Amino acid sequence: MHSRQPQTIGILERLVGFKSLPGQPTGGIVGYIESELSQHNIDCTLSFDDSGEKANLFATVGPLTSGGVLLNGHTDVVPVEGQQWATDPFTLTRQNNKLVGRGAVDMKGFLACLIATAPVWKRANLSKPVHLAFTFDEEIGGFGMPVLLRNMKERQIRPEAVIVGEPTECKLITGHKGGFEMRTEITGHTVHSCDPGKGVNAISLAARLISKIEEVGRRFSDNPVPDSPFQPPYATFNIGTIEGGMARNATAGQCNFNWELRQMPGQDGEQIITEIITYANDVLLPAMRAVHKDTAIKIVIEAPVPPLDDRHADEAAALISKLTGVNRRDVVSFGSDAGYFSDAGFSTVLYGPGSIDRAHKPDEYITVEELDQGLTFMDKLTEYLSG
């Protein structure tokens, strides 16, 4: 057992207790993290969104010089509605070696390791800084990242390596797919269903547009990228939620659905989205407006999440290899904030404890052994930064 394991589990318990859902104010969890770090005389900087209700937290331990390492994790977790949990998802529950709770593995376990190690870094004679970046709204598109990167640029903070602590089973990840977080709002025309031809059924139009999205998706799945390390080796779509209509005997006047594209690195996601928008505007909309002029289709790109490729990965990958002995570079299909860092020119990789296979599911968990892995990595990083 690692000496900081009990403390880390206690911190994780507090973190899981915050219902830190995407899009919600972050004052509770960010205030707690700030309080924990301030106890050790670690100064924290907050960078806010336009509403002033959501904040990233940034802290530096060690000399205020260029270089060093930035460790990043997000504070938000996905909702639990519609999931069947055996325990309260926002109360950390220990089941033998499993620590169960929403966000336990994605990625509050990693955050707990950072917070528990912060006083160690503060006491150490670091020759290079360690930067801690806690970001908001990663789960819905990384909305905290542009705010964070602007703040870092203003403060001229340029770490030599960025490690995003997503759960990778402590594998070295240098690439992942990107994503376009999308919303479609269709306005139809409501009439009595006894003569539906006089109306415009927004649900029916949504079904046609979803069929187009699936058609484009099949085109990619039928032509996978040869020798690609990604699984699946092609761009994918998903329709996440849909809502619309008010009664079975009336044509639906409104239908909205949320969806996403996960494109491969090097693939033009905007071009893919443009094909779907063009179909909506040139094929569906004219027929709708021939029935009623006030109908509409609105397709909104809520967040274009950049993919992570290995063009800037060398320094960060070399650091992981030096500290852990892991040399093999892998890729994952899920997204993260790492692509934002890489696009800004920072050498960036993913490396963290636990498995993404447990994320976003009922009874999500991280094991105590995996927390120990995270803490051991922090110790090795301390030695490196002290050298």
N, C-alpha and C positions, 0 to 999 in steps of 0.2 A: 504493500500500500504506500502510495506517495504521501509524504508528510503533509502536503497541503490539500489532500483529498477531502477531509472533513470540512475544512473551510470552503472549499470549492463547491461541495454539495450544498452547503448552507446558502452560498451566493446563488447557486442555480435555483434553489427553492424560492428565493425572493424574486428572481427574474421570471420564473414560470408563473408566479402569482400575479404578474401584471398582464392584463388582457390587452396586449399591445397589438391591436389589429391594424392592418394597413388603412391609411386614410384618416386615422383617428389622432387626436392630440397625443403628443409623446411625453408630456410633462411628468407623468408618474415614473416611467421606467428610466427616462433620461435623468430625472432628478435623483433617483436612487443611485445610478451609476456615478453621477457627479459627487454625491455625498460620500460614497465609498472611496473614490479617488482623493477627494479633498481631505479625508482623514489622514492621508499620508503626505499631505502638502504637495499634491500633484495638481497643478493648475489646469483647468478645463476651459475650452472655448466652445461656445454653441453657435451654430449657423442655422438660421431659420428659413422656412419657406415664406411665401408672400403673406400667408395668413398669420404668421407669428405663432402658430399653435403646434407646429412640427419642427423638430430640431435634430440635427446631427450633433454629436459630441466628439470633440477632438482633444487629445491630451498628448503631451510630449514628456518623456522621462529621459534624463540625461542631458548632455550638452546641446545647446541650441546652435548646432552646426548643420551643414548640408550632409547628405548621405544618410546612413542608418537604414532602419527597416520600419515599414508601416504595416501594422496588423489591422485588418478590417473585418467587421461583422455587422450584420443588420439586426435591429432591435424588434422588427415587426414579425408577426407570425400569421399563418393563414387561419381563417375562421374554422369553427368546429360544427357549425350548423349542418344538420343532416347526417352527422356521423354518430355511430354508436360506440361510446367509450365505456370501458368497464369501471373507470374511476373519474373523478372530477378532473377535466383536462387542464384546469388552471390551478391545481394543487399538485405539487410534485409528490409522487407516490413511489416508494421503494418496494420493488418486488424482487427479492434476492439481490442479484447484481444489476438489475435493471432500474433505471430512474425514469419513471413514466410521467409525461406531461407535454402539453402543447408547446412546441419550440425546444424541447429538451435536446434534440439532435440538430434542429434547423432553426437557429443556430446558437441558442442560449448556452449550450454546453461549452462551446468555444468562448463565448463572452465571459462565462464564469471563470474559465482558465486565465483569461487576460486580467480580469479584476483581481483574482487571487494572487497573481504573480506581480502585480503592480508594485506592492511594497518591497518585493525582492529587488526589482529594478531600481527602485528609489534608494535602497541601501547600497547597491552595488556601485562600484566605481566605473560606470559606463564611459567608454571612450567614444562611442557612437550613440546617437539617439534612437529610442524606440518610440514610434508614434502609434497611438491608438485611435482608430476612427470607427465610431458607432453610427451607422446610417439608418435613415428611416425609409419606409415604403419600398423596400427592395422587392417584396413579393408581388407588387402590382406594376413594376416597371422601373424601379431604381430612381424614383423621383428625388430622393435625397442627394444623389451623386452630383448632378450639376451644381447644386448649392455648395456641396463640400469642395468640389474641385475649384470653384471660384474663390472660396475662402483660402484654400491652400495656395493658390496662385498669388493672391493678395499678400499673403504672409511669406511668400517665397520658400515654401517647404518642398524640397525635392529629395525624397528618399531614394536610395539606390535600389531598393527592392520592395515590392508590395506583396504581402501574403494575405489572400482572402480565405478565411477559415471555414469555408463551406465543408460539410461532411463528405470527405472523399476516401474514408477508410485509411487515412494517412498515406494516400497515393499522391504522386506528383502530377497535377493536372495543368496542362499548358494550353488547352483549347476547349471551347464549348460553343454551342450554337447561339445565335442571337434570337431576338424575338420582337415582334410587333404586337403590342397590346391594343386591341381594336374594339370599337363599339359601333354598332349599327342601329339607327333609329328610323323606323319606317312609319310614315303617316299615311293611313288609308282614308277611306270614306265609309262611314257607317250607314247602312240601310237595313231594313227588315230582311231576314233571310228568306222570306217567301219569294223575293225576286233579287237574288244576290248579284245579278249582272248589272244592276244599277249602282252598286257600290264597288269599293276597292278593298279587298280583304288583305290587310297588312300581314296577317299570319301566312297567307298563301304566298305573298310576295317574298316574305322572309324565307319560306321553304325553297322557293326558286333560287334565291340568292345563296342560300346554304348549299344547295345542290351544285351551284357554280363553284363555290369554294371547294367542295369535295371533288369536283371534276379536276380542278387544278391540282389538288392534293394527289389524286390518282396518277396524274401525269408525272409527278415527281416520284411516287412510289414505284411506278412502272419503269422508271429510268434511274435506278440508284447510281450514286457516284462510285465508279470502280475503285476498289482497294481503299475505300474510305475507312478510317478508324472509328467513325461515328456509328452508333446504333440507335435508331435506324439510319442508314447512310443516305438520307435525302431530307429535304425540307418537309415539315409536317404542319397541319392545321388542327385546331381543336375548337369546337363550339362549346363554350363553358356554361353559359346561362341564357335562358330565353324567357320572355314574358310578353303577354299581349292578350287582347280581347277582353270582353266583359260578359258575354252571354252566348249560348249556343245558337240562339235565334237572331243574331245580329252579326253582320260582317264586321270583322275586327278593324277598329279605327286606328289602332296603334300596335306595333310589335317592335320590341327591342331585343337585341341579343349581343352578348359579349363573346369575343372569339380572339384567337391568337394565331400568329404564324411564327414558327421557329425555323429560321433559315440557317443554312450552312455558312461557315466562314467563307468569305469571298463571293457569296451570292448576293445579288441586288434585291433586297427585300422590298424596297420601294417600287421597283418595277413589277414585282409579283402582286403587290397590293393594287397598283395602278390598273392592272388587267381586270381585277374584280370591280374596282370603282367604275371603270369604263363600261363594263357589262351592266352595272346598275343604272348608270346614267343614259346609256345609248340604247339598251334593250328593254329594261323594265320600266323606267320612268316615263317614256313617251306613251306607252300603253296605259299606264296609270292616269296620266293627265288627260288622256283622251276621254276618260270617264269623268274625272273631276280635277279641276285646275289646282286645287289646294293640296294635292297629295305630294309626298316628298320622300326622298331617301337620303339620309345623312349618315355618312361613314366617317368616323373620327379615328385618327391615330392617336391614342392616348399616351403611348410611350414607345419610341423605337429603341429597343434595348440592343446595344452593339454586341456582336459576337466577340469571343476571345480567340485570337490566334497566337501563334508562337513567335511573331515577328519581334516582340520586345522581351521575350521570356528568358533569355540566356542568363542574365545576372541573378534573377530570382531563382531560377531552376538550379543554378550552380550552388546557390546558398543552401537550398533544401538538400541537395545531394551532399554537401559538405557536412551539414548538421546531422543528417539521418542515414546517409549511405544509400538512399533511394536514387537511382539513376534513370530508371525508365520513365519516359514521359507518356502520359495518357490523355485522353479527351473524355468529355462527358456531354450528354445531350441537354442537360438542364442549364438554365442561365444563371447569371449572378451579376454582382456589381463589378466584377473583374474587367469586363470589356470596357467599361467607362475609364478605369485607370489606364488600361493598355492604350486606348485611343488617345489619351492625354500624354502618352509617351513614357509612362512608367513601366518598368520591367515588372510583370505581374504574373502570379500563378495562384492556383487554388491548392490548399493543403490544410486538412483539418480532421479531427477525430469523428468517428461514427459513420453511419451509412445513410446516403440519401434515400435508400429504399424504404426507410421508416418515416421519412418526412411527409407531411401533409396527410397522414393517415390516422385513423383512430389508434389510441394507445401508443402513440409515438414515444420512443425512448432512446436514451443513451446509456451505455453500461459504465459502471465505475471504473472498469479497466480502460475504457476508452478515454475517460476523463484523465486517468493516470498517464495515458499516452500523450494527451495534450499538454499536461503539466511537465512531463519529461522533455517534450520539445521546447517548451518555454525555458527550461533550465539550460538546454543546449544553446538556445538563442542568447541567453544571458552571458554565457561564457564567450560567445562570439563577439557580442557587443562590448565586452569588457577587455577584449584582447588588444 
